[in-house]
């Protein structure tokens, strides 16, 4: 049998992922590495993080406070943006430090969509 | 008048709800839909075919559903399900012996279920065969969906998209023995990232919601830059049948939500439903009467009155299609997409409606010509190239139905186990895994795929069977982590894998390598 030689923690890194929810909202989730989790948990660094919504021109559209442990956020997007991504920052020694950047999400404008009326779903 | 080409798609889907050694009420959804919708649909098509009246239609069957249709244990359980229904009908006859109206309704149920039982026996429980037979006759074109009906725009990794689509194409070939030409994207969920995978898997056509492209005319077909043909769902037909004041709200049609399962004593019902709590039985005695009425105020159902309405309503729908197309300048193609489960189950008269509808086209010489997509695209050029935007056919055309504050916990879990799989499995790209490792890799992919089922998010968002959905996601997530751990640390006890494989006997030939890096796409 050929087995992997050493078990180790995989996916031990900071990451965040951005998903489109609707024309006005993106959803972001994040996970931090064991190293940064221990810094947060041991209060070596403040538990507050900053979630920054950035457009295709690298302009910050929103700068939102959150807590490292919250791990998810739904963010309202200004209607003039075409693409957005998320950068997450922590404060280390009083200085803002980027922890991770998300994928880029293409936005779509709301286009006179009608709400589907499903006779049976209404009862649920 | 000019002939109207009709492209009707009947979409068959249920999440994978087989449970090997535990009883869950949710598994009965399969038996309920098999008895009330799927088999009656097949019976209708065969009957029409024998009378040379069958239309050519598209049947989309999701892999999770047809894998359940292949499951022999579920076939045996279906026979028990029917036996319980017959026993319940017999008991209800005794309780309602002095009520001729109820007896008449029970006659209808008994006749319907007898025919279903006879049909099932005719094919020895193999429901895939009649689909293949109809296909061989040229009456249906069978297509499929991503493996576990995930909403593609909500998959965070291209590897997941590849697994869902490539896996579906391969599993379809395993089951139906032919290549699939079309793909039904769940809820018409579209994102640009899908296109390369359609091309890679030789998918010739898809269906999208007409609102995904500005200024598109759903009476024409279009083409993606890759050459894949796009048919746009005509929302009006859905609205005409199922919208507010739609045909299904006819006051003489059977009321779906008033079921004896909620009116009889639990102990009385238990021997027929196998449940300790009140659940629907399929035996319902009342008609809609008025959609605004409380369930307790509904009138008794009259089958003959309902069939008179079916006769009128089917003609109304035909006139609607003709008038709609006449109004449209480019009145060449009418694309309707329907969830098959509605016909016969939720809409009790639905199968009779369809039969009436198809018969009338010939009898009254309506200028409707049913086309199959593969033939259509060979004979008709697309109108133009389109670039659909990220969209779905759901609320406002986006994804709130699946991604909201109730269901958002799902997506980090899916991303985590998918990413971990890719990291771990990549190590086997260039070395041959052992037999045991192969089994683990395949089972791991099954578990991850099942967390990606969009059905769980809908149940959680709608608060319908919410606990069941949460338990399913967490179970597949935990199983995935455990299997990943086994791959990392080594594993030499196959009993647990045996049990996992028995619990999820789907996608037997799944290729775990389809879930690896797709950086070149």
Interface residues (C-beta under 8 A of the other chain):
Chain A: X1 X2 X3 X4 X7 X8 X10 X11 X17 X19 X20 X21 X22 X23 X27 X29 X31 X71 X72 X74 X103 X106 X108 X110 X111 X112 X113 X114 X115 X116 X117 X118 X119 X120 X121 X123 X124
Chain B: X153 X154 X156 X192 X211 X214 X235 X238 X239 X242 X243 X244 X246 X248 X249 X256 X257 X342 X346 X389 X390 X391 X393 X394 X395 X396 X397 X398 X399 X400 X403 X404 X405 X408 X409 X411 X412 X415 X416 X419 X420 X423 X424 X427 X431 X433 X434 X436 X437 X462 X464 X484 X485 X487 X488 X489 X490 X492
